[in-house]
Amino acid sequence: MQRLKALVTGTLPTFVDAGSNFGSSEITEDNIIDQMRRLNRTLLFMGDDTWVNLFPTQFNESYPFPSFNVQDLHTVDNGCVEHLMPALDRQKEWDFAVAHFLGIDHVGHSFGPDTVPMADKLDQVNGWLTQVFEKVDNDTLVVILGDHGMDPKGDHGGDSENEVNAALFMYSKQKLWESSGDARVELDGILTSLDSMEVNFGEPYVYLDGTRTMPQIDLVPTLASLLGVPIPFGNLGSIIPELFFVSRNQKGVELSKEENLLSVTRTNAIQMHTYLVEYSNQRMAADFSVDVLSVQFAKAEEMYSSFWNSRHGKTNFTDSEIEIMKSIYIEYMKFMRKSLLAARRVWARFDVPLILVGAVTFLLTLGFSCFVLYLWWSNNGVISQTSMVLFTVGGVLGGAVGASTSLVRELVRYLPSDEVESVLTPNHEILVLSIITGMLFFVVSSIVEIAVSKHKKRSVEAVPKTKLSLPHWFMGLLLLVLWVGVPASDSFTIYEESVTIHLLQAFGLYMTIIAFNARKQETYGKLLFHSLLFMVLTRFSQTSTMCREEKAQTCIPTFNAMPNSSVASPTAVFGLLVMIPVVLIFVRRALQNTDSFNSCGGFIVGYMLPIGLSVSFIYWVLDTLHGYQQFVGPWEFMKSIRVWWAKIGFLACSVSSLYVWASEPTCLGSTKTVPPNQTTSLSNKKNNETAKQPRNDAPTQILGLQNPLGSAYLVFLSCAYLVLSMFQKPMGGVMLGVEMVQILGLIEMHAVLRDEWREWTTIDGKTQLDNDEEPGKGSNDASSSFSLLFLFSVVLMVLGQRFFFATGHQFTLASIQWEVAFIGLFETSWILGPVIMSLNTFGGPLLAILAIPLLALWKRRVSGVSEDKVRRELGTVFLLGIIFLGVWGFVATSLAGHFRRHLMVWSVYAPKFLGVDVGMVVLGSFFLTFGFGAVGLAWNNFRYINSLLVRNAKQT
């Protein structure tokens, strides 16, 4: 949308305008379409329906077609041809026509540029262009251009040469410009002079592969001048000189080519100067350096007036006068290019005071969250009701102060700025003051309560710190700092996927060292196996790569079949098949090891999960065959089968698995015990062997009590894995399976280490055994347990980031897998599409963050005192997850603001900032909604079952 806006208004497209691609609104700025309507010109439109959103009433005839389904290669193009060819048979009835084709763009997104479908589409378009050229009359100008290019993969949105450059081709049966001879040499000389303008701004007079380039906005004044309509008021483009360096008859007066070029250029310059002066008067803070630019403009105007006053009505020009006209033209061009440079500088301004206010509020909120975490842990999972009430009261009072005063605005005046007027509003002030005062009231009241509590309990014995937790703290903090600190360097951001590899391998090596220091042989074996497997799988995840444009010379993309294709490779599809039994084996084994392969665990993991993964595999087989153009001719119907397979299969498998789990979120089972002295012997007549069977009155044993909540939540995580894998491309599905196996290894390592150090802690030189049922024992367990929760929570966050990259994503707009938004859809859905895109883009991080509660639940009994401990640790990991997301977002936001003047701000820091902050919101929302909800369902169900067991035990 921002490119279309620039092509009709002449204004600069902005980074923020990219968001309007998903919800375009009517253009209210002056534009060339409105200028033609004011002159009662007849306008036609056909093609991309974005145009009718921008101009809902301006076209006399419009034939819009849905534009957002990149899988649809022909509907828009065929619609354009259907209406364009008849329109060319009645050219005298209209003045201006727009035909916006989309087939080439959609083929690029779906298959890539160097593919058979692209060659077929280009041949088709060439055929249509031939028809157009044959049909147009002598008075019609055909302008063919692209609003953007595409990268080697067929996508766009980045800043590479292939993406930001597009061709411009003009055709007329009349002669448009001098392409050879003395006139061409003369024009080249003028362009060479423009090349050397001392404005520190080579564009547009730069050459790409020997072809001169120009900004797209230069088309606006060019078309306006050719059509005889006023140039749009806010235009910052300059006319294309080739089209006006021709002789022209103006109202019976023959203008030479130099005179014509100068006349049109002067009109362009007057329009631009008028706009800059008016804009500066309206926006006093906008430093266009109008005084300096006005001097340049006045110089050109003075030269122009002096020249024409000295001619005294002569009609012919001497060679010296021609050279003077060229120099005047160059002065006007200097003014216009300096003006464009000034506009770009001004519109790259930042509201530094508002940035600082937001950053400070963000930082204070993070500090407040850490304080709440400290209170939760130290108070055994209890937060004072008084503090909560005062938090609310403080927020209300702060909002009232913000509404009645300008306290924040007064403070903002003392902050540094880019000399622009801050857009700080009263709503900002109310929000900031309510947050800060609410947190202040909470912190002060909590500190007072802590002080009073300590005064009443002076005899409390100090708990010595164990050295066992120090390495965990160091490792956790090191990983956290290195992970969130990536945006501090543009090279680290570009190579972030390699950074995550090294961080995870460092953790794996650390776990290996811990294994060799384990006191128990069983602990040594488990830690060594899982740490080595973790490192092997981390290295394996590096086989899936999606390269940034900056790494084109050093990176080989493997996510798709070919570097220049968006189609999956057959190897990845086969890997998806292999990964199904691998994931099932690991999940099943994890449940069986704790006697939890019962109830919904046995049914979902044993039946529904393999069925759902198989349905997903079949869909991606169909999608890959479609990508290789196998559904042609008699197999055309398979395209619809592919969509319906996803629509019905994905919906049925995902909804049914989650429904079954939510209906009975437990993995508990029962069996009859067989006491040694109470068995019934049965004679086997064939081999006279004796079999033992339980008697009918034998007591019942409940299975899975040693892991009641952990097993139930793992089944939920398996359902989440099923849903997320459905919307990953084949290589992404393989990587998501690898991540699932690594998550199982991590929670197992955490359980082993937790139990290892729970069994022994050293206090005053004596070994103390911890007992979940007896408070007071193992008092040092709290410190060690918290350090483990901290370390493994950080590792899960880094693991999620690793598989953000492994599933084919980067922090660039060009890496977004737009085609995934149409899985199971025949047309664009503004509800399902964004949801599917979120699940695809953040599938890796989402699976990892949803696994964090398992650190508190896995292999934990939930009864008596242990229930309070589990509740405390569960609240801790939820707070840790939210805090880590906040730190991740805060650092990326702050560094993006810090590097706002960096050379790579728009290519590296801005996309990173947007990706991280959107990810922070999406992941935080899913984590709290589904993670917290799943734990609540499982816990309530267990309490109900446990109450029934207690009741039955009392009755017997």
N, C-alpha and C positions, 0 to 999 in steps of 0.2 A: 504493500500500500504506500509506503513512504516514497518509493521510486515513482509511482504513478502521480503522487502529489507533486513531486519535484518536476515531473515532466509537463504539468499543466500550469503550475504557479511560478516556476523559476526560483523557488526558495530552496534552501539547503535541507536535504533529508537529514533527520536526526536519529540518534541511537534509540531514543525513547519511542519514536514513531513506529519502530518495529513491532511493538505490541498491538498496534492497530491492524496488523495483518489478520487478527482473529476477531475483529469487530469493527469494521470500517464505518466511519460516520461521514456525513455530508461535509464537503469542503466549503468553508465560509470565507476563505481568503480569495482575493481577486485572482482570476485564472483565465486562461485563454478560451475555455469553453463558455464561460459566462460573458466574456467580451463579444464572442460571436453571436450569442443569443440576443445581446442588447442591440445588435445591428440586424436582427431578424434573419440571421443565416439559418439555413436548414441543416440539422445535424442528425447523423445516423450512428447507431452503435450496435455491435454484435460481439458476443464472446464472453470473457471472464466477468462474472456478475459483480465483481468488486466495483466496477465502474458505476453501476446503478446505485450502489450505496454512497458513492462519492458525489454522484450527480443524479439524484432521484427524479428530477423533473426537467432537466435541461435538454435532453435529446428528444427530437421530434419522433423518431422511431428507435426503439431499443429491443434487442433480442438477447437477454442475458441467459447464461447457462451456468450450472453449479461448477465451481472452480477448485474446490479443496480436495477432491478425491483423486489423489495422485495415481491410483490404480486405473482410473478411467482415461484412456489414451486418446479417445476419438470423439466423445460427445461434443465437447466445446468446439473442436476444429470442424467437425462436420456441420455443426450449427452455424459457424461463421461462413463456411462455403455456401451453405444452403441459402443464406440471405445476402451474401456479398455479391455473388455472381449476378443475380437478378438486379441488384442495385446498380451494377455497372452498366446495365442495359438502359438505365434511365438517369444518366449522370447529370442531365440538365435540371433534375428535380431537387438536387441537394448540393450543399457547398462543402461539407466536411464529414468524413466517415471514419469511424474507428472500428477496426476488426482485431480483437485481442485473442490470438491463438494460444493454446496452452499445451498442445500435444508434445512438443519437444521438451518442455519443462517437465512434464509428467513422465515421459520416457526416461529422462535423466535421473529423476528420483527413483523410479521403479527398477531400471535396468542398468543405468550408467551410459556414458557417452560413446564408448567404443564397443557397441553391441549391435547385433543384427536388428533389433527393434528400432534403434536410433537411426540406422541406415535406411530402413524402410520408411520411417517417419520423415526423414529429410527428403527422400525421393518424392514422397507424397506432397510435401510442402512445395518443393521445387515445381512440381506439376501445376499446383494451384497458382504459383507466382507467374508461371508462363501464361496461364489463362488471363490473369489480371493484366499483365503487360500488353497482351493482345487486345483486350477490351477497352482500356483507357483511351480517352481522346487526347487531342493535342493540348488541351488546356488543363489537364489533370496532373498533379504531382503525386507520385507514390513514395511514401517514406516508410522504410522497413527498418525496424530496430528491435533490440531486446532490452528489457528493463534491467537485466542482470545477466551474468554468465553462469558457469557451473564449474565445480572443481573436478578433478579426475574421477571422482566417484559419482558425479551427477548431481550433487547437492550444492547449496549456496547458503550464504549468510555470513561467511567469513570475509577476510580482507585480502585474499590472494589475488594475483593479477587475473587469473582465469575467472574468478567470481565477480570482481568489481568492474570488469571490462566487458563490453558487448559491442556488436557490430552496428553500424549505421550505414544504410544503403538508400540512395535516392534515385528515382527513375522518372524521366519525363521524355516524351517524344519531341519536345523542344530542347534546345541546347541550354543546359543549366549553367555551365561555367567553362572557362577556358582551360582545357586539359593539356594543351601543348602550345608551342610557338612562343613569341615574345611576351604575350600576356601572362603565360604560365611562369616564365622566368621572372617577370616583374613581380608577380604575386609571391613567388618563393622568396624573393629578396625581402619583401615586406614581412613575411612570416619569420625569416631569419632574424630580422631586426626585433621582432616581438620576442623571439627566443631569448634574446640577450637583455630583456628589460630588467632593471635592477630593482626588483620587488621581492626578491627572495622567494619566488613562487613560480616555478617553471610551468605548472599546469595552466592552460591545456596544451601549450605548445611543446609537448614532449612526444617522443616517438616510441611505438611498441612494435617490434619486428618490422621497422621501416615504415609504419603507418602512423600518421599524426593522430593524436587523441585529443579529446575535449571533454569538459564536464557535460553531463546529460542536460543540465539546466540551460546550456547554450541553445538547445533546440527551441526553447520557449520564445525568446525574442526573435529568433530566426523565422519561425512559423508565423508569428504575429506580424512581422514586417512583410513577409511574402503574401499573407492573406489580407493585408491592409487593415488590421484591427489594432487597437492600442496594446502596447506591451503591458502585461499585468503589473500592478502597482509595486508588489514586493519582489519583483524579479531581480536576481543577482547574476544572471547569465549574460553572455556577450554574443552578438550575432556571429554566425559562421562566415568568415570573410570570403571564402570561395564563391558562395552563392550570390554575392553582391558586387564582386569585382567584374561586373559586366556592364555594358552600355544599356541605358534604359530611357524610354520616353516617358516623361512625367508632365502630364497636362500640356502636351504639345511641345515641350522643351526637351531636347535631346541631352541627356546627361552622360558624360564620359564615365568609364568604369571607375576611375579614381574619385570622381565627384560623387558617384552613386554610393560607393563604399563609405566615403566620409559622411555623407548626409544621413545614411541609415545608422551609422555608428554614433553620430552626435545625438540623434533621437534616443538611442539606447542609453547613452551616458546621462542625458538630462533626466530620463526616467529614474535611473539608479540614484542620482544625486538627490532628487526630490524625495525618494523613499528614505534614504539615509538621514536626511535632515529631519524629516517628519518623525521617523522612528526615534531619533535621539531626543527630539523635543518631548515625545510622549513617555519615553523611558530615560529619565535623566541619568540613571545609573549605568546605562549601556554606553561604555566607552568605545565608540567607533573611531575616535580620533577624527571627528568630522572636520575640525578646523584644519588639520593637515590635509585631509582629502579634498576639502573645499579649495585649498590653495592650488592643488594639482588640477582640479576641475576648472578653476578660474583661469589658470594658465592656458589650458587647452581652448577655453572659450575666447580668451583674448587673442590667441593666435588665429583662431577661426575668424573673428570679427575683423581683425587687421587685414587678413588676407583678402576677404571679400570686399572690404572697403577700398583696398588698393587696386582692385580690378576695374572699377569704373565701367561696369556693364559689358566688358569684353566676353566673347563667347568661346574663344579658343584659348588653350593653355600652352604655355611654353614649357620646355623641359624643366626649368628651374621652378616654375609654379607647380608642376606635377610633384616634384620632390618636396615642396612645401606642404602640399596636401597630404603626402605620405607621412611627413613628420607630425602634422596635426593629428592624423589618425592614430599614430603611435602614442601621442600624449593622452588622447581619450582612452586608449586601451590601457595605458599605465594607470589611469584613474580607476577604471573599472576593475582591473585585476587587483589593485591595492584595496579597493573596496570589498571585493570578495574575500581577500585574505583577512581584512579587519573583521568582517562578519563571522568568518569561521572562528576567529580568535575570541570574539565576544560570546558567541553561542556555545563555546566550550568552557564558559565560566561555571563556577561551582558556588553554591550557597554554603560557604565554610561555617558560618555561625550555626546554621541548622544542622550541618554535618556533626559539628562538635557537640551540640546539645544532644543529638541522637546517640552519639558514641558514648558520651558520659552517662546517659541514662541506661544504655545497654550495659556498660561496665558495672554500674551500681547494682543493676538487677542481677548480674552474675555473682557479684560479691554477696548480695542478699541470699541468693540460692545456696551458695556455699555455707553461709551461716545457718540456714534452715537445715542443711544436711548435717552440720555439726550438732545441732540441737536434736535432730531425729535420732542420730546414732548414740549420742551421750545419754539421752533420756529414754533409751530402750523403745524407740518408736512412738514417742508421745510428744505432741506439740501442745503447748499451753493454750487453753481456750481464751484466757485473758489476752494473750498476745494476738490471737486471731481477731478478737473483737477490736482491739486497739488498731490493728492493721486496717480494718475497714473504716474505723473512725478517722484515722489519720488520712486515708485516701480521700474521704469526703471533705475534710477540712482543707486539704491541699487543693482539691478541685475548686473549692469556694474561694480560696485565696487567689488562685490562678484566674478565676472568672472576674474577680473584683479589682485586681491590680495588674500591673504590667511588669511584675518583678523579673520574669525571665527575659522579657524584651530589654529591660534596663541592663541586665547582666550581659546580654548578647552584644551590646554596644562596645564592650571592652574586649571582645574576642577578635582575633585576626580575621580578615575577609579578603575576597578577591575584588573588592571595590564594587560589589553588586548589591542591590537592595535585597535583604533577606526576606523570604516569603513566610517567615514565622508568623503564625496566626494565633488568635486567642485559644483555639482548640488545642494547638500544640502546648501552650502554656498550661492549660487545665490538665492535660494528660501527663505532662512531665511532673508538675508539682504534686498531683495526686499520687503518682507512683512513688516519688521520692519521699514524701511525708508519710505515706502508708508504711513504707519499708522502715523509715526512721522510728516511727512509733513502735513497730514490732520489735526492732532490734533493741531499743532502750528498755522496753518492758521485759524482754527476755533476759537481758543482762542483769536487771534488777532482781528478777526471780532467781537467777543462778547465784547471785551474791547472797541473797537471803537463804537459799537452800544450803550453801556452803557454810554460812554462819551457824545454822542449826545443826550441822553435821560436822563439827570440827574434828571429831575423833575418827573420821573415815580414813582407812588405811590407804596410803598411796600405792598405786599399782605400778610396779616397775615395767619399763619398756623392754621388750624382747628384741634382740638383734636379728631375729628371723625375718621381721617385716621390713627391715631397712633396704635389702636388695630389691624387694618387690616395689617399694616406694620409688626407689631410684629408677628402676626400669620403666615403671609406669609413667612417671613424670617425663623421662627422656623421650619415650614414644609419643606422649601427648604433645610436648613442645615441638618436636620435629614434625609431627603430623599437621598441627594447626598452623605452624610457622612457615609452611610452604609458600604462601603468597608474599612472603618477605623478599622473594627473589623471582624475577621473571623466568630465569632458566630452571629453577626448581619447579615452578608452576608448569612450564612446558614439559618437563621430564618427571612430572609427579607420579605417573604410574610406576616408574623405576624406583622412585623414593619409597613407595608403599611396599614394593618387593623387598627392599633392603631392611625396612623396619620390621616386617614380619619375619624375615629370615633371622634377624638379630634376636627376636623373641624366641624363635625356635631353638637357636643356639643356647640361649639363656636357660630354657627348659631342659635342654640336654645336660647342661652343667649341673642343674638342680637334681636331675635324675641320678647322676653319679655320686651325689652327696646324700642320697636318701638312705635312711637307716634300715628300711625294710626291703627285702628282696622283691616283694610284690610291688611295692611302690616304684622301685627302680625299673622293673620290667615295663609297667604300664606307662610311666613317664617317658621312658626311652622310646618305646614304640610310637606313642602318640606324637611326641616332639619330632621324631624323624619323619613320620608320615606327614605331619603338618608342613615341614620344610619341603618335602618332595612335591606335595600338592601346590604349595605356593609357587614353586618353580614351574610346575606344569601350567599354572594359570597364565604364565607369561607367553604361552603359545598362542593366545588370543590377543591381538593387538589392533587398535584403530589409531592411525597416525594423525597427529596434528600437522597442519600445513608447514609449521616451522621446522618439523623433523623430517621433511620429505627426503632429504639426502641421507639420513641415517636410519630410517625406520622402514620396515617392510610390513605393510598391513596384511593380516592373516584372518581377520574376522569374517570377511566375505570370500567368495570364490576367487576373485581377482582384485588387485588394487583399484581398478577403475570400474568396479561393479558393486552393486548392492544386493546381488543374489548370493544365497548361501552355497557353500561347497558341498558336494556329496559326502566328503569325509566328515564334515561337521554333522550332517544328518545321521550318518552311521554312528558317530560318537554320541549323539542324542539317544540312540537306541541302546547303546552299551551302558549309558549312564543310568538307565531305568533300574536294572537289577542291582547295580552297585549301590545306589541310594537306598533301595528297599532293603538290601542286606544289612547295611549299617544301621538304619533306623530300627529294623526288626531285632537286630542283635542288642541294641541299646535297651530296648524294652524288655526283652527276654532275660537280660542279665539282672534285672530287678523284679522278676516275676510279674511284669506289668503288661504282658501281651494278652490282655483280656478285654472284655467289654468293647468299648468303641475303639480302643487301641488295636485289638486284634482284627476288628471288622474294617476299620479305615485303612490301616497299614497293610492288612492282608488282602483286601479286595479293592477298596475304592481308590486308593493311591495308585496301584499299578494300572487300573482301568483308566483313570484320569491321565496319567503320564502317557499311556498308549494312545489315547485320543489326541493328546497334544502332538505326539510324534507323527501320527498319520496326517494331521493338518499340515505340519511343516514339510512332510514329504510332498503333499499336494502343492504347497506354496512354492517349493523349490522346482518342481516340475513346471509350474506356471512361469516361474522366473526364467527357465530355460526354453520357454515358448513351445512346450509340448502340447498345450491345450489349443490346438488349431484344427480347423477342418471339422471332421466328425467328432472330435474331442472337445469342441467348444463348450459343450454343456458342463464340462468339469469345472469351469470357472465358477459357475453358480453352486455346484456341489461343494467346492472348497469353502465358499462363504457360509453356506448353510451348515456345513460340518462344524465350523467354529461357532456359529451362532447357537446351535442346539447342543453340540457336544461340550463346549467350554462352559456354557451356562449350566447344563445339567450336572456335570462333574463337580464344578466348583461350589455351586449352591448346595447340592446334596451332601457333599462331604462336610461342609461347614455346618449344615443343619443337623446332620447326624451327631457331630461332635458337640454342638451346643445343646442338643437334647439330652445327652448323657455324657458330660465331660469327665469321665473317670476310666481308669484302666485297672480297677480292682476286680479281683475274681475270687473264687473259693474252690476248695477241694477237701475231700475227706481224708483225715489223717489215719495212719495205721500204726497203733501202738504195738510194740514188739510182742507182747504177751497176750494180745487180743486179736488174733487173726483166725480166719476161717480157711481150713485146708481143703482144697479141691483136688481130686485125683484125676490125673490125665492118663487115660487108658492107653494111649499110643506109646508114650515114653516114660510113663510113671513119674513125671516131674510134678513138683508141688508148687502151686501158685498161691500167692497171698493177696487177698482182697479185703478191703475194709468192710466192717460190719455196718449195717444200716444205722446203728446207734452211735457210730464213731463220731468224735467231735469234728466240727468244720474248721478248716484253717483259711484265713483270709489272705489272699495273695496280693502283693503290691503295696503293702503298708509301709515298707521302707522307702518308697518313692511315690507317694500318692499324687502330689501336685506336680512334681517334675515330669512324670510320665504323661499325665493328662495334658500339660502344656506342650510337651514335645509333639504329641499328636496334633495339637493345634498348629504348631510351627510347621509340621509336615503338610497340613492343609494349606497354609500360607505359601509354602514352597511350591505346591501344586499350582496354585493360582498364579503366582509370579512367573513360573516357568512357562505357562501357556502363552505369555505375551513377550517372551524372549525369542529372538531368532535362534536357529539351531546352535550356533557356536555359543551364544549367550545362555541357552538352556544347558549346554554341557558345563559351562563355567558355574552356573548356579548350582548344579549338582555337586561340583567340586567344593563349592562354598559350604553346602549343607554337610558334607562329610567333615570338613574342617571344623565346623561349628560343633559337631558331635564330639570330635577330638578335644576341643577346647573345654567344653563343659565336663568331660571326663577327667582331663588334667586338673581342672579346678577342684573337682570333688576329691581327687586323690590327694592333692596338696592340702586341702582343708582338713581332711580326716587325718593326714599325717601329723600336722601341727596341732590339731585338736587333742591328740592323744598325749602329747607331752609339751610342757612349757616349764621353763626354769624360773623359780622364785626362791630367792635366798639359798641358792644352791641345791634345792630339792625339786624332784620331779613331781609335778601335779597332774593327775589324770582329770580330763574334762568329762563331765557327764551331763548330757542335755537335760536330764531329769532333775538335776540337783543344782540349784543356783549357788553361786559362790565358788564352785570348783572351776579350775581352768580360767582364772580371772584374766589371764593374759591373752586368751583366745580372741577377745574383741579386737585388739590392735592388729594381730596377724590376719584375722578374717577380713577386716576392712581393707588392709593393704592388698590382699588377694582379689577382693571385689573390685578395687580400683584398677589394678593391673589388668585383669581379664576384661573388664569393661572397656578400657582403652584399646586393648587388642581387638575386640569385636568391632569397635568403631573403625579402626584402621583396616580391618579385614573387609568391612563393608565398602570402604573407599577403594580398596584394591579391586573388588569385583564390580564397582562402578565402571572402572576402565576395562576389565576383562569381559564385561558384557557388551562391549562395543561403543562406549561413550567417552567423551572428552568434555572439558569445560569450554566448548565452542558451539556456536549456533549451528555450524555446518554438520556436526556429528549427531544431531537429533534425528532419530529414526522415524521420520514423519509417517512412512507407509504403515507402521505398526498401528497407527490410530484407526485404520480401516479393517482390522481383523474382525470378521463376523459382521461387517457392515457393507451395504451396497451404496450408501451415501453418507455424507458428513453428519455426525452427531455431536452437537456441542456439549453434550453431557457425558456420553460414554467415551468419546474421543479423548478429552483431557484426562479422564480417569485411566484409560488404557495407557496413554503416554506417560503418566506419572508412574504406573506400575512397571512399565518398560524401562524408563530412564533411571528410576531409583530402586529397581528391583534388588540389586546387590546390597546396597546399604540398608534397605528396608528389612531384608531377611536377617541381616546381622544384628540390627538394633532390636528386632523382635525377639532375638535369642537371649538378650541380656537378662530377663527375669529368670532364665534357667540357672544362672549362677547362684541364685538364692534358693531355688526349688529343687534342683536335681539331687537325687539320693538323700533327701531330708525327710525324716519322720516329722509329722505335724501333730503333736500331742503335748499337753502339759506346758512346761517351761519352753520346750523347743518350738512351740507354736509362736510364742512371743519373739523368739530369736529369728525365726523365719520371717515373721512380719516385719521386724526391724530391718533385716537384710534385704527384703523385697522392696521396702520403701527406699532403702539406700540405693539400690541399683536403678530404680526408676529416676531418682533424683540425679544420680551420676549420669545417666543417659541424657537427660535434659540439659544438665550443666555442660556436658561435653559438646552437645549440639550448639549450645549458646556460645561457648568459647570458640568453636569452629566458625560460627557466623560472625562473632564480634571481631576476630582477628582479620578475616577476609574483608569485612566492611571497613574496618579502620585502615587497613593497608591499601585498599582501593582508594579511599579518600586521601591517604598520604601520597600515593603515586598518581594523583589525578593529572599531573603535568608530565608524567612519564611518556616516553616515546611510544611505548607499547600499551598504553592505558586501554585503548579500545579493542585491541586484539588479544590481550592477555588478562589484564586486571579487571576490566569491566565484565567480560563473560564469566570469569572466576567468581567475582562478587555476586552476580546474578544467580549463577548455578548453585553456589553455596547457600545463599539466603533463601532461594526457593526450596532447595533441598532441606534446609533447617526447618522450614515451615511444614513441608510435606511429611518428612520423617517424624518430626515431633507430633504432628496431628495423628498419624497412623500409630505411633508408639503408644501414645496415651489412650487413644480410642480403642484400638484392637488389643494391644498388649495388656493394658489395665483391665479391659473388659473380659478378656480371656482368663486372666488370673482370678478375677472376681467370680466368674461362672464356675471355674474349677474348684475354688475354695468353698463357695457356698454349697456346691454339690457334695463335696467331701464332708463338710460339717453335717449335712443331712444324713449321709450314709453312716457317718461315725455315731450320730445320735441313735440311729436304728440299731447299730451293733451294741452300743452300751445298754440300750433298753432290752435287747434280746439276752444279753449276758446276765442282766439282773433277774430276768424272768427264769432263766435256767439255773 
